[in-house]
Amino acid sequence: MPWYLVATYHCPILKTEVELFEQRIYPRSDHISDMAYRVLARRCSHDLICNANDHIHCRWAYTNPARDPFEDA
């Protein structure tokens, strides 16, 4: 399943530009055409870097679902 680019932000933790992605599922067009897609998962382009560092915790890296550094962006 493909990943869709949602936004590009400056990460305050890594102090670099990161891309946020969503994995989506769209309804079949022959069933319900006005229904929106569903988001199956979200991730950051630097999630592996954050996961390798024990001091970085963020929902986009799956290490802290309560912390979203891009929420106010």
C-alpha positions as CSV (number, residue, x, y, z in Angstrom):
1,M,0.0,0.0,0.0
2,P,1.5,3.4,-1.0
3,W,2.3,6.2,1.4
4,Y,1.0,9.7,0.6
5,L,2.9,12.9,1.5
6,V,0.8,15.0,3.9
7,A,3.1,17.9,4.8
8,T,6.7,19.0,5.2
9,Y,7.7,20.6,8.5
10,H,10.7,21.8,10.3
11,C,11.2,19.2,13.1
12,P,12.0,21.0,16.4
13,I,13.6,17.9,17.8
14,L,15.9,17.0,14.9
15,K,16.2,20.6,13.7
16,T,15.8,19.6,10.1
17,E,13.0,19.4,7.5
18,V,10.9,16.2,7.7
19,E,8.1,14.8,5.6
20,L,4.9,13.4,7.2
21,F,3.2,10.5,5.4
22,E,-0.2,8.7,5.6
23,Q,-1.0,5.2,4.4
24,R,-4.6,5.5,3.1
25,I,-7.3,3.2,1.9
26,Y,-9.9,4.5,-0.6
27,P,-13.3,3.0,-1.0
28,R,-14.1,1.2,-4.2
29,S,-15.7,3.5,-6.7
30,D,-18.5,1.1,-7.5
31,H,-19.7,1.0,-3.9
32,I,-19.7,4.5,-2.3
33,S,-18.3,7.3,-4.3
34,D,-18.7,10.2,-1.8
35,M,-17.0,8.4,1.0
36,A,-13.5,9.7,2.0
37,Y,-10.4,7.7,2.5
38,R,-9.4,6.1,5.8
39,V,-6.0,6.6,7.3
40,L,-4.4,3.3,8.2
41,A,-1.0,4.6,9.5
42,R,1.1,7.7,9.8
43,R,4.9,8.1,9.8
44,C,7.7,10.6,9.5
45,S,10.5,10.5,7.0
46,H,13.0,10.4,9.9
47,D,11.2,7.8,12.0
48,L,14.1,5.3,11.9
49,I,16.5,8.0,13.1
50,C,14.3,8.8,16.1
51,N,13.7,5.2,16.9
52,A,17.4,4.6,17.0
53,N,17.8,7.4,19.5
54,D,16.5,6.6,23.0
55,H,16.0,10.2,23.9
56,I,13.7,11.2,21.0
57,H,10.0,10.4,21.6
58,C,7.3,11.4,19.1
59,R,4.0,9.9,17.8
60,W,5.2,10.0,14.2
61,A,8.1,7.7,15.1
62,Y,5.8,5.4,17.1
63,T,7.8,6.1,20.4
64,N,5.3,8.4,22.2
65,P,1.7,8.6,21.0
66,A,1.0,11.5,23.3
67,R,3.7,13.9,21.8
68,D,3.1,15.5,18.4
69,P,5.7,18.2,17.7
70,F,3.9,19.3,14.6
71,E,0.5,19.8,16.3
72,D,0.8,23.6,16.5
73,A,2.6,24.0,13.2
